[in-house]
Amino acid sequence: MLIFSDDFARMQNYESYTRTQHEQKQMKYKLLSIVESVFGDSYVRLKPETRDAIDMICFLATDKGFVYAKDTYFAEKHDISARTIRRVMKTLEEAGKIVKAHRSSSKHNGRGAAVYFFVNHPYFAHWTTYFDFDVQADVQAENAEIPCESKNKESKKVSTYSLPNNYIKNHFMYKTIPFIKGVPKLINQTFKDVFKDSLRDLYLRVRVASQKVCQSVSITLSKKDIHSIAYESIHALFTYIKTRSMSFEEQCKLVYRIALNKFNELVQTEDKEESVVVTPRKIVRKEMLPDWFQEKQEDKNRTESEESVAIVAEEEEIAKMKAILAHYA
């Protein structure tokens, strides 16, 4: 769909929906929350510059419900590529959250710069009536099926089992989500979209911290402990840089300090566990005994005590007799 110069001038002069700064802020947060819902969990993994560009797009759309700045404008403002901006807008368009139109070009009869209308803005109903565009048709235009002829029944059937594996791979996913070599699988899956190739250097700093701790205390850490602390350290770094801007060198130093502290805590905990001596517990039986058994035990104890007293008295009497005989001798 083309928007001619006269219509575009009327769009720019249309009354703004937001009248105060508070209303503008509320509308921006509304549009931004819709964008975040489209991306889901992957939104936090976007680069901070990309999230700032999305924030600016939502802010510019608060007044009249559309954005007409070029992709290169946002790219230059936030130091990202225009391709990234186009990919973001295409994702929103395919989700049905924006509708794209084009201004007529002043240099030729074709299409000019793109204009994006936010579907959830209150003015969208007005622009739909004004331009009479079909929302579903515009959203699904790029995904329309290409007509083709019916299959010839007499065509020879060729088995596809002999095709090489390269044709079966999803080449798009293979190119856009590379696997960082030398980094554990779980850390790869979680942080490779955030740190890209820098993830290898961050993980290397964690390994250096583990080697330093092992050399200082003469201990060998398991691979499971190293991977666990590496994940925790890189996750702590990711949480930290979401609110602060840091250079790559500062990120390496921070993740090294975090990992070093965690390794030291792990070693100290293991030393304490080894120093604790577990003494065997004396088993005391507390079963209830019958009365007749207790009486029998008491009689037995009484008899033994009487016999021991008699033996002692007899020994004393013998000692006295020996002393008397020795006196007369």
C-alpha positions in Angstrom: 0.0 0.0 0.0 1.3 3.5 -0.9 0.8 6.6 1.1 0.9 9.7 -1.1 2.4 13.0 -0.1 -0.9 14.8 0.6 -2.1 11.9 2.8 1.2 11.8 4.6 1.0 15.5 5.3 -2.4 15.1 6.9 -1.1 12.2 9.0 1.7 14.4 10.4 -0.7 17.3 11.1 -3.3 15.1 12.8 -4.0 15.8 16.5 -1.8 14.0 19.0 -3.4 11.4 21.1 -1.2 12.0 24.2 -1.4 15.5 25.7 0.8 15.2 28.7 4.2 13.7 29.4 2.5 11.2 31.8 0.1 10.0 29.1 2.9 9.7 26.6 4.9 7.6 29.1 1.9 5.3 29.8 1.3 4.8 26.1 4.9 4.0 25.5 4.9 1.3 28.2 1.7 -0.2 26.8 3.3 -0.5 23.3 6.5 -1.8 24.8 4.8 -4.5 26.8 3.1 -5.7 23.6 6.5 -5.9 21.9 8.0 -7.8 24.8 5.1 -10.3 24.8 5.8 -11.0 21.1 9.5 -11.8 21.7 8.8 -13.6 25.0 11.9 -14.9 26.9 14.2 -14.0 24.0 13.6 -10.3 24.6 16.0 -10.2 27.5 18.6 -11.8 25.3 18.5 -9.0 22.8 21.4 -6.6 22.8 20.9 -3.5 25.0 21.3 -1.3 21.9 18.5 -3.3 20.2 16.2 -2.9 23.2 16.9 0.8 23.3 16.0 1.1 19.6 12.7 -0.7 20.3 12.0 1.7 23.2 12.5 4.7 20.9 10.2 3.2 18.2 7.4 2.8 20.8 8.0 6.3 22.1 7.7 7.9 18.6 4.5 6.0 18.0 2.7 7.3 21.1 1.4 10.5 19.6 -0.3 9.4 16.4 0.1 5.6 16.4 2.7 5.2 13.6 6.4 5.5 13.0 7.9 6.7 9.8 11.6 7.1 10.6 13.9 5.0 8.3 15.6 1.9 9.6 19.0 3.5 9.1 17.9 6.3 11.4 17.4 3.9 14.4 20.5 2.0 13.4 22.8 5.0 13.5 21.2 6.3 16.7 21.9 3.1 18.6 25.0 1.7 16.8 23.3 -1.4 15.4 22.6 -2.5 11.8 19.6 -1.6 9.8 19.1 -5.3 9.2 18.5 -5.7 12.9 15.7 -3.1 12.9 14.1 -4.7 9.9 14.2 -8.1 11.6 12.5 -6.7 14.7 9.8 -5.0 12.7 9.2 -8.1 10.6 8.7 -10.1 13.7 6.1 -7.7 15.0 4.4 -7.6 11.6 4.2 -11.4 11.4 2.7 -11.4 14.9 0.0 -9.0 13.8 1.0 -6.2 16.1 2.0 -3.7 13.4 0.9 -3.0 9.8 3.4 -1.8 7.3 2.7 0.7 4.5 5.1 2.7 2.2 5.3 6.4 1.3 5.4 7.2 -2.3 8.9 8.0 -3.5 9.6 11.5 -4.8 12.4 10.2 -7.1 10.4 7.5 -8.9 6.9 6.0 -9.1 7.8 3.1 -6.7 7.7 2.7 -3.0 9.6 4.9 -0.6 10.4 4.6 3.1 8.2 2.3 5.3 5.5 3.5 7.7 4.6 1.2 10.6 1.2 1.5 12.2 0.7 0.0 15.7 -2.4 -2.1 15.9 -2.9 -1.6 19.6 -2.8 2.2 19.5 -6.2 3.9 19.9 -5.7 5.7 16.6 -5.3 2.6 14.6 -9.1 2.4 14.0 -9.0 5.9 12.5 -6.1 5.0 10.1 -7.8 1.8 9.1 -10.9 3.8 8.1 -8.9 6.6 6.4 -6.7 4.3 4.3 -9.2 1.4 4.0 -6.5 -1.2 4.3 -7.3 -4.8 5.3 -5.4 -5.7 8.4 -5.3 -9.5 7.8 -4.4 -9.0 4.1 -1.5 -6.7 5.0 -0.2 -8.9 7.7 -0.4 -12.1 5.7 0.6 -10.6 2.3 4.2 -11.8 2.6 3.1 -15.3 3.7 0.7 -15.9 0.9 1.0 -19.2 -1.0 2.5 -19.2 -4.4 0.2 -20.9 -6.9 1.6 -23.8 -8.8 0.5 -26.4 -11.3 -0.8 -29.8 -10.2 1.7 -32.6 -10.1 2.0 -34.7 -13.2 0.8 -38.2 -12.4 3.1 -39.7 -15.0 6.3 -38.0 -13.6 8.9 -40.4 -12.4 9.1 -40.8 -8.6 12.6 -40.2 -7.3 13.5 -41.4 -3.8 14.9 -38.7 -1.5 16.6 -41.1 0.9 19.9 -40.7 -1.0 20.0 -36.9 -0.5 23.0 -35.7 1.5 22.5 -34.5 5.0 23.2 -30.9 4.0 19.8 -30.6 2.4 18.0 -31.8 5.5 19.6 -29.3 7.9 17.7 -26.2 8.8 20.4 -23.9 7.3 18.7 -20.7 8.7 19.0 -21.9 12.3 22.4 -23.3 11.6 23.8 -19.9 10.5 22.0 -17.6 12.9 22.6 -19.6 16.1 26.2 -20.9 15.9 27.6 -23.2 18.6 30.6 -21.6 20.5 33.3 -24.2 20.6 35.1 -24.9 23.9 32.0 -23.8 26.0 29.7 -26.3 27.8 26.4 -27.1 26.2 24.1 -25.5 28.9 26.1 -22.2 28.8 26.0 -22.2 25.0 22.2 -22.7 24.9 21.6 -19.9 27.5 24.1 -17.2 26.7 25.4 -17.6 23.1 22.7 -15.2 21.8 23.8 -12.6 24.4 27.6 -12.7 24.3 28.2 -14.2 20.8 31.8 -15.2 20.3 32.8 -13.3 23.5 31.3 -16.2 25.5 34.4 -18.2 24.8 36.6 -15.6 26.4 34.3 -15.2 29.4 34.3 -19.0 30.0 38.1 -19.0 29.7 38.3 -16.5 32.6 36.3 -18.8 34.7 38.7 -21.7 33.9 41.7 -19.5 34.8 40.0 -18.7 38.2 39.5 -22.5 38.9 43.1 -23.2 38.0 44.4 -20.6 40.4 42.3 -21.9 43.3 43.4 -25.5 42.6 47.0 -24.5 42.6 46.7 -22.5 45.9 45.1 -25.3 47.9 46.4 -28.3 46.0 43.0 -29.7 45.1 41.3 -30.9 41.9 37.8 -29.7 41.2 35.4 -31.9 39.2 34.2 -30.9 35.8 30.6 -30.6 37.2 31.7 -28.1 39.8 33.5 -26.0 37.2 30.6 -26.0 34.8 28.1 -25.1 37.6 30.2 -22.2 38.8 30.8 -21.0 35.3 27.1 -20.9 34.6 26.4 -19.0 37.9 29.2 -16.5 37.2 28.2 -15.7 33.6 24.5 -15.5 34.7 25.5 -13.0 37.5 27.4 -11.0 34.8 24.4 -11.0 32.5 22.2 -9.7 35.3 24.7 -7.0 36.1 25.1 -5.7 32.5 21.3 -5.4 32.0 21.3 -2.2 34.1 24.9 -1.0 33.5 27.1 -0.5 30.4 30.5 -2.2 30.6 33.3 -2.7 28.2 34.3 -6.2 27.3 37.5 -6.0 29.3 35.5 -4.9 32.4 33.1 -7.9 31.8 36.1 -10.3 31.7 37.5 -8.9 35.0 34.1 -9.0 36.7 33.3 -12.6 35.7 36.8 -13.6 36.8 36.3 -12.1 40.3 32.9 -13.7 40.7 34.2 -17.1 39.7 37.2 -16.8 42.0 35.0 -16.0 45.0 32.7 -18.9 44.2 35.6 -21.4 43.8 37.1 -20.2 47.1 33.7 -20.6 48.9 33.4 -24.1 47.4 36.9 -25.2 48.6 36.3 -23.8 52.1 33.0 -25.7 52.4 34.7 -28.9 51.4 37.5 -28.4 53.9 35.0 -27.9 56.7 33.1 -31.1 55.8 36.3 -33.1 55.8 37.4 -31.8 59.3 34.2 -32.8 61.0 34.6 -36.2 62.9 31.5 -38.2 63.2 31.4 -40.2 66.5 29.3 -43.3 66.5 26.1 -42.9 68.5 25.6 -45.2 71.4 22.4 -47.2 70.9 20.2 -47.1 73.9 17.3 -49.5 73.9 14.1 -48.3 75.4 11.7 -51.2 75.0 9.2 -51.7 77.8 10.0 -54.9 79.8 7.3 -57.0 81.5 7.0 -56.8 85.3 8.0 -60.4 86.0 11.3 -59.8 84.1 12.1 -56.6 86.0 11.4 -58.4 89.4 13.7 -61.3 88.3 16.5 -58.8 87.4 16.1 -57.0 90.8 16.3 -60.3 92.7 19.4 -61.3 90.7 21.1 -58.0 91.4 20.2 -58.2 95.1 21.7 -61.7 95.4 24.9 -60.6 93.6 25.3 -57.6 95.9 24.8 -59.8 99.1 27.3 -62.4 97.8 29.9 -59.7 97.1 29.4 -58.3 100.7 29.9 -61.7 102.2 33.0 -62.3 100.2 34.4 -59.0 101.3 33.6 -59.8 105.0 35.3 -63.2 104.7 38.4 -61.7 103.2 38.6 -59.2 106.0 38.2 -62.0 108.7 41.1 -64.0 107.1 43.3 -60.9 107.0 42.7 -60.4 110.8 43.5 -64.1 111.6 46.8 -63.9 109.6 47.8 -60.7 111.6 47.1 -62.5 115.0 49.1 -65.6 114.0 52.0 -63.5 112.8 52.0 -61.7 116.2 52.3 -64.9 118.2 54.9 -66.4 115.9 
